[in-house]
Amino acid sequence: MPAVSARGQTDGIRGTVRRADDSTIVAGVEVRIPELRLTATSDVRGEFRFSDVPAGRWLLRLRRIGFTRLDTVVVAQHEPGVALTFRLNAVPPSLDTVDVLARLPSTAMIPEFEARRTYATGRFITRDELRAMDDRNFIDVLRAHMPGLSLQRAPYGTWAYSPSQQAPKALLRKDSKPCYTQIIVDRVVVYQATDPGVDPPDISEYLTRSLDGVEYYSSPSRTPPEFRTTGAACGTLVLWTRRR
C-alpha cells in the first residue's frame, strides 16, 4: 500500500476526498483507521478530520457505494502540515441480470373471456380449472360450478334451463316447457329458446377436456350486451372450445 506523507496538526489527520476522473468532491465517504477503531465521514466539501491520532503510520480505509474501496497508509507527525487529498475511482453502475417470467392467464388466448371476468355479473370456469377436472363428466362440472343453471334429462341427452326465469308453477300450463338457456359456442349461437320446434342441444355431448372456458349468465339483466339477444330471456351458457 502506498505511504502518503502527512504533515497534519499535532496527532491529527485531515483530508479531502475527490473523484479520480474529474476531481469533483465526494461527500459521504466512510473513512476508517481500523487499528484505532476511529471512523469519520467526508462532509459536503468532501472533507474529514481525525483528532488525537498518535504519531506514526496508520492504515486509512475509504469506502463509499459507487466507488472502489481505497486502502492507503498515512504518516501522522507532530508537525503542522496541509490536508491530504484522496481520490476514489468510480465504479460503473451495473445491475444483476434479472429474468422476468410473465405468466398470462391460461385463457388469455380468449381476450373477451378475460375481459368479462372483470366486469360481467356471471359465473366462469377457466381453462386451468377445466384442466384440473379433465377426467370429470361435463354435466357434473356444471352442477358443481354453475349454481342457478339447471339440467334436465331429456328424451336424449341433457338440456340446460334457468329455473329463475321460469314462470311460477301456479301459472304454468300442463304443456309449458322449461325456460331453456341460450347456448353459444365460440361466438356462434347454436340455440335460442325462440327457435320454434327446435330442441336444445345435448350438453352431455361436450367433454370437459375439449373446452377452454365456460360462462353462464342466469338472466337477461346479467347477460353482457354482446349476448343479449331475443333468445337470451332464459339466460345464456357460453362455451369456448379448446385452443390447443
Secondary structure, 3 states (H helix, E strand, C coil): CCEEECCCCCCCEEEEEEECCCCCECCCCEEEEHHHCEEEECCCCCEEEECCCCCEEEEEEEECCCECCEEEEEEECCCCCCCEEEEECECCCCCCCCCCCCCCCCCCCCHHHHHHHHHCCCEEECHHHHHCCCCCCHHHHHHHHCCCCEEEECCCCEEEECHHHCCCHHHCCCCCCCCECEEEECCEEEECCCCCCCCCCCHHHCCHHHEEEEEEECCHHHCCHHHCCHHHCCCEEEEEECCC
